Amino acid sequence: MSIKEIFNNMDYGTAPENANEAKQWLKNKNNSLTHYINGAWQTPSENTYFTSKNPVNKETLAQVADGSTVDVNNAVKAATSAQKSWFALGGHGRAKYLYALARQIQKHSRLFSVLETLDNGKPIRESRDIDIPLVARHFYHHAGWAQLMAKELPNSEPLGVVGQIIPWNFPLLMLAWKVAPALAMGNTVILKPAEFTSATAVLFAQVCDEIGLPKGVFNLVLGDGKAGQAIVEHKDIAKIAFTGSTAVGKLIRKATAGTGKKISLELGGKSAFIVFEDADLDSVVEGVVDAIWFNQGQVCCAGSRLLVQESINDKFITKLKARMNKLIVGDSLDKSIDMGAVVDQSQLDIINKMVKIGVDEGASLYQCGCDLPKDGCFYPPTLLTDVEPASTVAQQEIFGPVLVATTFRTPKEAVQIANNSRYGLAASVWSENINLALDVAPQIKAGVIWINCTNMFDASVGFGGYRESGFGREGGKEGLFEYIKESWQTKLSDKAPIKTAKVSAKVNNEQVIDRTPKLYIGGKQVRPDSGYSLPVYDINGVQIAEVPDGSRKDIRNAVEAANKAVGWTNTSAHNRAQVLYFIAENLTVRQNEFCQRISQLTGKSDKDALTEFDLAISRIFTYAAWCDKYDGQIHQPPARVVTLAMKEALGNIAIVAPEEGGFLGLISTIMPAIALGNRIIVIPSEQTSLLATDFYQVLNTSDLPAGVINIITGDRDVLTDTLAKHYDIEGFWYWGSAAGSKLVEFEAAATMKRTWVNNGKYYDWFDDEQAQNELFLRNSVEIKNIWVPYGA
Ligand code: NDP
């Protein structure tokens, strides 16, 4: 096209990026990409390779090593022997390496960008201006955390060897999100990229080599799901960090259940993009382009569900369609295109299938009229309107450039539709009324909310989901917790600390007649549905009472009562603190009675019982104190935006209190959870269950709203199983056997409950370091990051 022609029609010409350097880099490697293990390039042990193609033209880019269990074992061996000395380098020592990585990534940024685009099909504009700069930013940011670790995270230790499995949509960026915090905290890494996109991970390994990163600190195993599985199952790996599909995330949750491996899962999404009638519609249209046509819609947090207020729907959809018609789909290396190629033919097939399902279910299809290149994996920007909120395309992730649209009438309805999803990764809220936007944002169950913006990311801001979008955060200080353990966690004992009652045939008849406590559900004492009871013995084995034998229906009622107590979650932290103080006050009045009961059930001397009681009161005070102090944060990413990192209660938490922990164990576990606004269903210890039933009399007089604490006595294993399978519970804290811990983690996979289990270890409930610490608070909340741009 001549300049004159361009001047007349104002069309973009092409602006192709030169790919020669990247192609030469591949050629220098004989178009063969291999593992990087223990500081050396390694061919695959089984000598098998698969082909990696450029999705723009389906040309072969390279042969990629197909990793096996042997390769993974070698990498784990190398990482294990490197880990201690890597941590021993100290924060400053590691910071220097991370800084060097950041510098080298900047230096080679064009090569990284072009290679990423060749391999993945994403527009060069995006890999050059978004992916790679963010990668460098992550290494800079985490060089800082390495430097500050000792000061900011005292008493923390690395986990050891970390296995990281990443997807193909942001290959190098996902590598950076995982590798930078892991190395900063003193761990060593085995990383497996997705089989479609290994190239930039290999270039990164080359950079590690060039800066002289100690061998074994970063190990790269290429391959497919088999290599991923070998990493997940390796016994010497302390943690798995995974980004990918919810289906594989669930497999990983199940495979690691009971192994003690820490896991973080960043899974799929179906994020709502909510447009209120007072929004600046021209900005919103550009927002939609960024939300769903960025990276061909292959973005876990893509704003793929458009919710438009009914009053402006027609006007907005008309504007959007006009904008769609201007979008250019073309060669990913062309700087003037809007959308490039989808990663692979298999993904293209999925997109086609999903759109057909949408149309079959009644949606109206609109696609931009742009020309698509003939040979590659291209799909046009697509809009499905008249979509029912319950239809397949509104519920399932499509992972392509397909937007599904529906309408709402009121803010309340917008929130309901937005939350009508098994996912909870992100949402965008568009309104010129900041009060409305900030009212809606906290009500949406998602880890990231963008107000009048979308798809913004930064190393200082945590990213991660609620519900089946997974758990754990990447970025910011909260992301570091995924890669450390606290020193006290290594001191937990394998031995139970107290005597349990010897069962004798004796029955103390007086007390049996006097004491027939009930379950405590929804603020009321209720009989167990089963109509059965279990005996309770004193320390001498004499039966002194019976407690209800709770069952599935009691659990169901308790969860329903907890759901209704949502006012507790929404009330102010100050109000919650007052109730906790009041509980402590009313409990203190009954000190003698509780101390006698502790002695009777555990055989403790009066003095020891009083010590336990006093410590329980102190714990209640501690969490009353934390109610209004466990604040969020404001992050300042490098843009004109502030990010409010808000701590939100999980919702319903099931707590299986420690059997050996007695009254103190019960108080120590339930108080932090309710302090931060959760509603709980607690299974007390069997031996000391009478203390729990005594305790609800205190709750009845302490202004605690009905349904905040629900107490179900009975067989702990049976109740644990029922609770673990319940779909309406967001968190599960378990202190019990190793088998029980495994069961809780395994069953949690169905709905991705946040679990916290003891793996059969025993806490010392008298030791504040173990039994009253930040982990109790951290496990009570999710962190939601709300991005608020500023500037006129
Ligand atoms: P997967 O979840 O299958 O892949 C993610 C990573 O896990 C890849 O490295 C993959 O290897 C690896 N992997 C696959 N199976 C296992 C296993 N059993 N154990 C351990 N690791 C495993 O996603 P896909 O690439 O297959 O994409 C399928 C769908 O997942 C997409 O259509 C999209 O809906 C969703 N997705 C979501 C992403 C997100 O960011 N949330 C990212 C990518 C996909 P390999 O590449 O060799 O299969």
Boltz pocket constraint, residues with backbone or C-beta under 6 A from the ligand:
constraints:
  - pocket:
      binder: B
      contacts: [[A, 165], [A, 166], [A, 167], [A, 168], [A, 169], [A, 192], [A, 193], [A, 194], [A, 195], [A, 196], [A, 223], [A, 224], [A, 225], [A, 226], [A, 227], [A, 228], [A, 229], [A, 232], [A, 243], [A, 244], [A, 245], [A, 246], [A, 248], [A, 249], [A, 251], [A, 266], [A, 267], [A, 268], [A, 269], [A, 299], [A, 300], [A, 347], [A, 350], [A, 397], [A, 398], [A, 399]]
      max_distance: 6.0
